[in-house]
Amino acid sequence: MRVREIDDDEGQRLLRIVRRGIGSVVTWRRAQMVLLSAQGKPVARIAEVSFTSADRVRDVIHNFNADGFGSLYPKYSGGRPKTFTLAERREIKKIAKSKPTEQDLPFSAWSLTKLADFLVAEGVADDISHEGLRILLREEGVS
C-alpha cells in the first residue's frame, strides 16, 4: 500500500511538519509515515522506523488518502458528550431560577435533589442526578 500521489506543495507541507516538529507528536508521527510512503518506502520499513505496527501505518496512509491533511491532526473528544440540548439547558435554568411556590410546590427554596426530582417528574429531563444538575447549573452561572 502506498500513499496517493502528492504534489510539491503537499510534500513541502509534510516536510515542514516533520522538520519543525510543531504541534502534537501524533501529527508529527503521522506526517512522517505519509512522507516515507511518498518516498516509496514499504509499509514494513515505515513501521520499523516509526516503532509501530504495519497495520497502524496502513491506517494512517488510508486515512490520508481519504481525508488529506485533516487526517494528520488528532480529533480528541473529551469524555462523554453533552446529554442536554440547548433548549433543555435553558428550561432547566429557567426552572432553577424560579421559586418552587411558582410551580405549586410547598417549599420556599430548591434543593438539588428536589429540583432534580421535579425536572424528571415534569419530563424536562429523562434522568438527572443531583451532582449532574449541580455541574449544569454551575456551567450556566446559576447559584
N, C-alpha and C positions, 0 to 999 in steps of 0.2 A: 504494500500500500504506500502511496506517495501523496504528498500534498498537491493540490491543484497548481497549475501554472501561475506563478506570481510575477507581477510586473516590477519594474525598477523602483517605483515609489513604495510599493508594499515591502520589497526587500530592504530598502533603506529604513523604513519604519521598524521592521523587525530587528535590524541591526542596532538601531537607536535604543530599543527596549533592552536588548541583550547587553550592549556595551555600557549603557548608563546605569542599568540596574535600578532605575527609579520606580518606586511603587512597590507593589506586592511581589513577594518571592514566587508566588504561584504564577503570576503573569510572566515573570522573567523565565521560569522553567518552561511554561507552555510556548513562549516565543522561541526559546532555544530549540525545542523539539521541532517546531514548524520550520525554523530556519535550517536545521540539519537535514530535514526531509527535503526541503527545496534544493539543497546542495547535493542531493542524490544518495544520502546515507540510508542504508537499510534500517528497518524498524528495530531489529535486534541490536544493532550498533547504537542507535539513538537511545534505546532502553538502557544499555550498558553505561553510556556516558551520562545519562540523566538519573541513574540509580533508581529506576522504576521498572515496572513490568512492560512487556511488549504490548499487552492489552491496553494499558493506560496510554501509551504512545499512540496506538491506533485510534483510541477515543479522541485524543486531542487533535489529531490530524483530521479525523472525520468531522469533528465539530468545527474546526477552522474551515474546512472545505464547504460546510453548510452555512455557517454564520459569519465567517470572516473574522475581523479583529475583535468583534464583540465577544467571541468565544474565549479570548485570551484572558479576559478580566473575570475574576470570581464574582458570582452572584449570590453573596451571602444574604440570607433572610433570617434575621434574628428571632428565633423562637416561634412560638405558636402565633398564628395570625389573629388579628383583632376579631373578637367574637360579636361585637355590636356595630351596627351600621351607624352612620352619622345621625340619621333620624332617631334611632333608638337612643343614642347617647344624649341627644337634645331633650327627648322626652324624659329620660331618667334624671337629667339635670333639672328640668322644669319641676318635676315632682319633688325632688330633693330640696329645692329652694322654697317650696310651698310649705304651709303648715299642715300637719295631719288633720286638724279640725276642718280644713277646707275640703278634705276627702271624706268627711263624716266619720272620722276616727276619734276614739275617746282619749287621746293623749295629746300633750301640747308640743312635743318635740320628737323628731325622728331619731331612732337608734339605727345603727346599721342593720341589725337583724330585722327590726320591724319594717324598715324601708325595703330590704331585700324580699321579705315575705310579701309585702304589698305589691311590689313590681311583678312578682311571679303570679300572684292571685289576679291581678288586673290584666295579665297577658302582655305586659310591656316587654318582659324577658322570659324566655323559656325556663332558664335556671341561672341564678347568680348567687355566689357565696358572699357573705358579708365582707370578706377580705377582697374579693374581686370588685365589689362595689366601692370599698374604701379607695382602692387604687384608681378606679374610673373617676370617682369624684375628685380625687386629688389632681388627676390629669386635667379635669375640666375646671379646676380652680374653685371648687365648692368646699367650704369648710363647715 
